């Protein structure tokens, strides 16, 4: 802590709390540049299947274990971040990466049973979840007051860029001269431990900035560096709240992206230049949590998120066996995995740069004549991916259109992890993002458990037992037709349900999502 305090002190003297916010945001974003591993389990399926001779069911159990570690404890991780600071999660991720990767390296070298590999990837999953939560909450705490969508999109964009970069390093550098996968595990051990240390530093700087703000210390705007004149560092709206807890004549200026709910549960309009609430008393964290869990909007959104993320993660995690069952060579899997990563990254970048403009409130000066809501974007792309899954399950020409199916899944994967957090913040506020997004982050566990269980048994029964790689059932190219029929139908329901929810909810809300 002495090191982080020294860093915070030096940065504060140079630019005040705004410079502290920018520094914390930059460090947290940089640490996310290692998190491509979150979406790259497909890299590990080849050595597990061919070097260690694990069955598809065993591999899917490893996938479920990693997902359980990463997302099963998300509410607890978020609660820790909200109540004790996100820096705690940085330390937990460091310890978990060491335990997890050392177990994996030992299991791979000793050709151990899949149960030890399950344990190793479970700890890696915990570390991934802690690191991503730490970075996301740090970025939100330090930068959401200036630009909410940008603050929440950057970590996701970094994850996508990291996936492309790490695929390139693994395929073209580490495995260029040897098929031994042990150096790959050691590479990820070193990178992820370094990222955890960076995340801890960034979160500590963000905590220092919050503490200085609470104590009332700040530097004048004339002492800020030119960096702070960036449009991203200027709040677009402000809400002035008069509180009996404040001294007479004082006012607390906060972003409307931070405080959305008032006591009657309605959403404040961002189109108002100023909103004065007489007699407003801040609610406790427990009261906010209770309102969150009783919000009727929560449960349909969670169900649709589960269907979207579960289906897209299933496709990504099992892309190696999917391409094999389509009769494609290993080289084609490498190409499609890279394309999936690039499509996901491109979607994240486009969402980050354009959403605040194309989805601006109609009352905003920067709004389009006919703005497109975030919910509409998610719904449309979910329906496109649903068509791809249904086509994969029923067409004899699926292999010829594999590229389109991969791209649609990559785009969906990038969009759901970029726009859903923004929706959560706009609806329930950034001050309890750790808990709210933590609850949503448990959905990949249920989705992975449900879809991977179906796929594991479907693959073993229809692909392995019948030796139908590249031929499939009843003349169809893909052999695991049941799995992709189920994912296609659930994606169709999710996309349609989101559209219905948008039309009903937005018609009654003064907020534009």
ABEGO torsion letter per residue (X at the ends): XAAAAAAAAAAAAAAEAAAAAAAAAAAAAAAAAAAAAAAAAAAAAAAAAAAAGBBAAAAAAAAAAAAAAAAAAAAAAAAAAAAAEAAAAAAAAAAAAAAAAAAAAAAAAAGBBAAAAAAAAAAAAAAAAAAAAAAAAAAAAAAAAABAAAAAAAAAAAAAAAAAAAAAAAAAAAAAABABAAAAAAAAAAAAAAAAAAAAAAAAAAAAAAAAAAAGBBBBAAABBAAAABAAABBABBBBBBBAABBBGBBBBBBAAABABBAAGBBBBAABABBBBBGBBBBBAAAAAAAAAABAAAAAAAAAAAAAAAAAAAAAAAAAAAAAAAGBBAAAAAAAAAAAAAAAAAAAAAAAAAAAAAABBAABAABBABBBBAAAAAAAAAAAAAAAAAAAAABAAAAAAAAAAAAAAAAAAAAAAAAAAAAAAAAAEAAAAAAAAAAAAAAAAAAAAAAAAAAAAAAAAAAAAAGABGAEBGGBABABAAAAAAAAAAAAAAAAAAAAAAAAAAAABABBX
